[in-house]
Amino acid sequence: MQLRRRLLKGTATGFAAVLALSAASFFPGAVEAQAQVSPVQTGPVIVEMTEEMTFDPPSLTVPVGTMVQWVNVSASMGHSATADPDRAFDSAIVVLPLGAESFDSGLLPPGATFEHTFDVPGRYVYFCIPHEDEGMIGEIIVE
């Protein structure tokens, strides 16, 4: 109760924390559900391309019409977000739903971004061209 009083004296962020705490006590699992992308998403969902040659998060579930933005947070290497079987060494790794068009960011230097809006539901498996052999592969499920 003291934590709630201190938070109430704080900013709007404190108020949001009180609401989250209240929701968690009455609806277990409600706070975890907030991590999911909701249909009321404002702005793009971010996927980071890392120095460790990973997409973070490696798998993502989003509603139809969501814009995903890949951000190269690596300090020293270029990455791509590519869902084009013709660009893959092993074309079998790329998965696109029926009716979806392939996409390719091209090589993004550190700090660069690429955006793609997912309008066709289904499973997308994409990769990084220069790091395909290292297993830099991501997945997006569009519902």
C-alpha beads as a LAMMPS data file, in Angstrom:
LAMMPS data file: protein, C-alpha beads

143 atoms
142 bonds

1 atom types
1 bond types

-500.0 500.0 xlo xhi
-500.0 500.0 ylo yhi
-500.0 500.0 zlo zhi

Masses

1 110.0

Atoms # bond

1 1 1 0.000 0.000 0.000
2 1 1 2.870 2.386 0.760
3 1 1 4.285 1.751 -2.739
4 1 1 0.948 2.758 -4.232
5 1 1 0.877 5.999 -2.193
6 1 1 4.400 6.897 -3.331
7 1 1 3.515 6.168 -6.932
8 1 1 0.335 8.221 -6.681
9 1 1 2.394 11.240 -5.598
10 1 1 4.565 10.822 -8.734
11 1 1 3.920 11.538 -12.373
12 1 1 1.576 9.986 -14.896
13 1 1 4.120 7.172 -15.168
14 1 1 3.509 6.451 -11.490
15 1 1 -0.219 6.347 -12.134
16 1 1 0.314 3.880 -14.978
17 1 1 2.420 1.708 -12.678
18 1 1 -0.372 1.705 -10.070
19 1 1 -2.830 0.611 -12.732
20 1 1 -0.475 -2.165 -13.837
21 1 1 -0.006 -3.311 -10.224
22 1 1 -3.763 -3.281 -9.672
23 1 1 -4.389 -5.206 -12.868
24 1 1 -1.742 -7.748 -11.916
25 1 1 -3.334 -8.364 -8.524
26 1 1 -6.863 -8.823 -9.902
27 1 1 -6.008 -10.410 -13.255
28 1 1 -2.871 -12.587 -13.068
29 1 1 -1.173 -12.607 -16.458
30 1 1 -2.585 -9.218 -17.451
31 1 1 0.810 -7.509 -17.229
32 1 1 2.452 -10.182 -19.395
33 1 1 -0.313 -9.764 -21.988
34 1 1 0.723 -6.121 -22.420
35 1 1 3.937 -7.317 -24.108
36 1 1 1.894 -8.580 -27.053
37 1 1 1.318 -6.262 -30.005
38 1 1 -2.291 -5.065 -29.926
39 1 1 -4.494 -4.103 -32.879
40 1 1 -4.377 -0.500 -31.592
41 1 1 -0.625 -0.349 -32.227
42 1 1 0.629 3.193 -32.761
43 1 1 3.852 3.415 -34.698
44 1 1 6.019 0.575 -35.906
45 1 1 6.990 -2.539 -33.989
46 1 1 10.787 -2.569 -33.612
47 1 1 13.105 -5.475 -34.429
48 1 1 16.768 -4.857 -33.641
49 1 1 19.587 -6.244 -35.778
50 1 1 22.432 -6.886 -33.345
51 1 1 26.194 -7.135 -33.197
52 1 1 25.675 -10.783 -32.165
53 1 1 24.087 -11.447 -35.590
54 1 1 20.548 -11.898 -34.284
55 1 1 17.154 -10.348 -34.819
56 1 1 15.709 -9.223 -31.490
57 1 1 13.054 -10.404 -30.974
58 1 1 13.701 -13.471 -33.146
59 1 1 9.969 -14.176 -33.460
60 1 1 7.059 -11.772 -33.377
61 1 1 3.273 -12.055 -33.701
62 1 1 1.428 -8.986 -35.017
63 1 1 -2.022 -8.150 -36.383
64 1 1 -2.598 -7.552 -40.092
65 1 1 -1.620 -4.024 -41.118
66 1 1 1.250 -3.701 -38.640
67 1 1 4.378 -1.856 -39.709
68 1 1 7.609 -3.481 -38.545
69 1 1 10.784 -1.425 -38.413
70 1 1 14.177 -3.126 -38.402
71 1 1 16.899 -1.060 -36.723
72 1 1 20.563 -1.951 -37.151
73 1 1 21.880 -1.433 -33.605
74 1 1 25.199 -3.061 -34.458
75 1 1 28.210 -0.829 -33.946
76 1 1 30.263 -2.166 -36.820
77 1 1 28.424 -4.395 -39.292
78 1 1 25.781 -4.136 -41.959
79 1 1 22.647 -6.281 -41.883
80 1 1 19.615 -6.905 -44.045
81 1 1 16.024 -7.994 -43.452
82 1 1 15.275 -10.132 -46.478
83 1 1 12.314 -12.376 -47.297
84 1 1 13.190 -13.179 -50.895
85 1 1 14.043 -16.784 -51.791
86 1 1 15.962 -15.586 -54.857
87 1 1 18.402 -13.714 -52.573
88 1 1 19.024 -16.649 -50.198
89 1 1 21.852 -19.151 -50.464
90 1 1 19.332 -21.728 -49.192
91 1 1 15.960 -20.617 -50.586
92 1 1 14.174 -23.172 -48.368
93 1 1 14.692 -20.948 -45.294
94 1 1 12.418 -18.214 -46.675
95 1 1 8.708 -18.644 -45.933
96 1 1 6.032 -16.319 -47.284
97 1 1 2.245 -16.691 -47.083
98 1 1 0.363 -17.224 -50.327
99 1 1 -0.181 -13.819 -51.940
100 1 1 2.539 -12.010 -49.977
101 1 1 5.303 -10.202 -51.829
102 1 1 8.947 -10.658 -50.930
103 1 1 10.859 -7.806 -49.297
104 1 1 14.510 -6.848 -48.981
105 1 1 15.976 -3.954 -47.034
106 1 1 19.283 -4.056 -48.865
107 1 1 22.411 -3.783 -46.757
108 1 1 21.715 -1.446 -43.805
109 1 1 24.761 0.196 -42.220
110 1 1 24.869 0.667 -38.424
111 1 1 22.101 3.001 -37.280
112 1 1 19.984 2.587 -40.431
113 1 1 16.358 1.422 -40.491
114 1 1 13.956 -0.375 -42.834
115 1 1 10.165 -0.595 -42.607
116 1 1 7.654 -3.034 -44.037
117 1 1 3.888 -3.220 -43.480
118 1 1 2.406 -6.708 -43.224
119 1 1 -0.967 -6.793 -44.990
120 1 1 -1.203 -10.522 -45.756
121 1 1 -1.795 -12.877 -42.815
122 1 1 0.473 -15.867 -42.360
123 1 1 4.008 -16.845 -41.439
124 1 1 7.046 -14.954 -42.743
125 1 1 10.571 -16.283 -42.246
126 1 1 13.295 -13.834 -43.247
127 1 1 17.077 -13.643 -42.955
128 1 1 20.120 -11.377 -43.104
129 1 1 21.963 -11.789 -46.428
130 1 1 25.528 -11.414 -45.115
131 1 1 24.802 -13.544 -42.014
132 1 1 22.560 -16.289 -43.406
133 1 1 25.317 -18.876 -42.822
134 1 1 25.564 -17.750 -39.169
135 1 1 21.828 -18.426 -38.714
136 1 1 20.578 -14.839 -38.583
137 1 1 16.959 -15.715 -39.264
138 1 1 13.746 -14.140 -37.953
139 1 1 10.048 -14.931 -38.029
140 1 1 6.924 -12.801 -38.096
141 1 1 3.436 -14.275 -37.730
142 1 1 0.668 -12.021 -38.987
143 1 1 -2.817 -12.743 -37.627

Bonds

1 1 1 2
2 1 2 3
3 1 3 4
4 1 4 5
5 1 5 6
6 1 6 7
7 1 7 8
8 1 8 9
9 1 9 10
10 1 10 11
11 1 11 12
12 1 12 13
13 1 13 14
14 1 14 15
15 1 15 16
16 1 16 17
17 1 17 18
18 1 18 19
19 1 19 20
20 1 20 21
21 1 21 22
22 1 22 23
23 1 23 24
24 1 24 25
25 1 25 26
26 1 26 27
27 1 27 28
28 1 28 29
29 1 29 30
30 1 30 31
31 1 31 32
32 1 32 33
33 1 33 34
34 1 34 35
35 1 35 36
36 1 36 37
37 1 37 38
38 1 38 39
39 1 39 40
40 1 40 41
41 1 41 42
42 1 42 43
43 1 43 44
44 1 44 45
45 1 45 46
46 1 46 47
47 1 47 48
48 1 48 49
49 1 49 50
50 1 50 51
51 1 51 52
52 1 52 53
53 1 53 54
54 1 54 55
55 1 55 56
56 1 56 57
57 1 57 58
58 1 58 59
59 1 59 60
60 1 60 61
61 1 61 62
62 1 62 63
63 1 63 64
64 1 64 65
65 1 65 66
66 1 66 67
67 1 67 68
68 1 68 69
69 1 69 70
70 1 70 71
71 1 71 72
72 1 72 73
73 1 73 74
74 1 74 75
75 1 75 76
76 1 76 77
77 1 77 78
78 1 78 79
79 1 79 80
80 1 80 81
81 1 81 82
82 1 82 83
83 1 83 84
84 1 84 85
85 1 85 86
86 1 86 87
87 1 87 88
88 1 88 89
89 1 89 90
90 1 90 91
91 1 91 92
92 1 92 93
93 1 93 94
94 1 94 95
95 1 95 96
96 1 96 97
97 1 97 98
98 1 98 99
99 1 99 100
100 1 100 101
101 1 101 102
102 1 102 103
103 1 103 104
104 1 104 105
105 1 105 106
106 1 106 107
107 1 107 108
108 1 108 109
109 1 109 110
110 1 110 111
111 1 111 112
112 1 112 113
113 1 113 114
114 1 114 115
115 1 115 116
116 1 116 117
117 1 117 118
118 1 118 119
119 1 119 120
120 1 120 121
121 1 121 122
122 1 122 123
123 1 123 124
124 1 124 125
125 1 125 126
126 1 126 127
127 1 127 128
128 1 128 129
129 1 129 130
130 1 130 131
131 1 131 132
132 1 132 133
133 1 133 134
134 1 134 135
135 1 135 136
136 1 136 137
137 1 137 138
138 1 138 139
139 1 139 140
140 1 140 141
141 1 141 142
142 1 142 143
